[in-house]
Every structure is written in C-alpha cells, then in structure tokens.
Amino acid sequence: MTHHPHTKVMPDVRLWTGIAAIAVALLTVTEFSVQVFVVGARPSLDDKLALVDFMTRTSNGTLLTILIDTMLMAALIVFLAGFRQLITHAEVALQWVADLAYGAGLVFVAVTLVGDAMEAGTALDVTGMAGDYSVLRALTVGHTVLFGSIGCVLTALVAAASAYVTLGSEALPRWTGWLAYSVAALNLIAVPTMFGGTDPASFFAAGGAGTALFATFPWLVWVTAIGVVTIRDRRRPYDVAAAGSIAAT
C-alpha cells in the first residue's frame, strides 16, 4: 500500500500581499472621499462657535472616516507582513532590514490608531451633549501632528527600508525599489509642515494639503504598485526560487 504524504495548503503570499495592497489603496481613496465630500473643511481653531458647530454637524462623518481608517490599518498590517515574507524568502541576509521596515510600519499603524482615537474623541464629545471647545481644539491639534509630520517620518523609514531590500533581493521589480526611495524622500520633504501652523486654508499647514500631496498619495502609489505586481505574478516565492535553480542547471 502506497502512503501519500500529507500536503499542506500554504497561503499564497504574493496573492495576499497584493489583495492587502489593493485594499489599502481602495480604503484610502474611500476615506479621502468621505473626508472631502462628507466631512468637509474644518474651520479655524480660533473660531470657537464655528468649530463646535462643525464638529457637531460632522460627528457621524468623522466616525465613519475613523472606521474606514481602522480597517485600512488592518489591511496595512497584512501587506507589511506579506512584503516582509517576500523579501526574507528571497534573501535571508536582508531579514534585519525587512524587519526594520515591518517594525516601523507597525509603529506607524499604532501612531495612526492613536490619532484616530483622538479624532474620535472630537466626535464623541459632541454626541448627545454640548461640545467643549477646549477639548475639541486640544484633540484636533494633537492628532494633526500624528497624522502629519510624525507619520511622515515613520513612512519615510518604511519606504527607505523597503526600497533597500527590494533592490537587494530582487524579489520585486527594481523600479518599485526606486519608487519607494522617491516616496521616502517626498515624505521627508513633508516633515517640516509641523511648523506651518493649523490654518486649514494653508497648503503647508500641519496635516494639510501639502502633507497629502507629498506624503499620503506617493505612499499610496507605491503600495498600489506593489499590489498590482504581486497579483500579476502569482507564483509563490519558493516556486520562483525553484525555477531559478532549475534555470541555473
């Protein structure tokens, strides 16, 4: 009697990395759309009545944005784990750099969730009760820095480490590595916006349009590119390695 060894079904790392990347992209676009078309532009923090009224009117939209962002962060964790696996399987010597990208990515997720909690506090503060202007202003200023310059530094570290391991391992096309270096540079350019004040009309304000242009959207482009590349190449990393060994012989 012939005994067939039990075959374990392993998750397709490239497929799940790609799915997570596309999910991050779609959720980011959805969150941005809700923020722009449902929540709208925040009034000046110096205008007490306008700020309280704005927070009261947009509390549900704000909570919806945070819910979307929380799901986005969950998808990002899956993406970071999958990306790390692709690199470490292709080149074990680069594991510590891949771990650096993964660890910095997890810190970015944690910082973002803290910012989400602070922003949720502004919505809950006006739900079923009169909003406290001092609380709303303090929470808004705090999460603005978290979403802005602090997030940019962490994103730059993730992108730079990802670029290095991509070029060193060749687990992904080299152009994605150079794209990641560009993302890192643009995020560093956005870091000084923390000195730009909080005027929502200012392009260089903390967490303003400048941060979205130089930091958020380049990062989104890179993640989307990785998603498309990994989904198009559905071969598992060990299949790729095996094909390379056969070709070498």
Secondary structure, 3 states (H helix, E strand, C coil): CCCCCCCCCCCCHHHHHHHHHHHHHHHHHHHHHHHHHHHCCCCCCCCHHHHHHHHHHCHHHHHHHHHHHHHHHHHHHHHHHHHHHHHHHHCHHHHHHHHHHHHHHHHHHHHHHHHHHHHHHHHHCCCCCCCCHHHHHHHHHHHHHHHHHHHHHHHHHHHHHHHHHHHHHCCCCHHHHHHHHHHHHHHHHHHHHHHCCCCCCCCCCCCCHHHHHHHHHHHHHHHHHHHHHHHHCCCCHHHHHHHHHHHHC
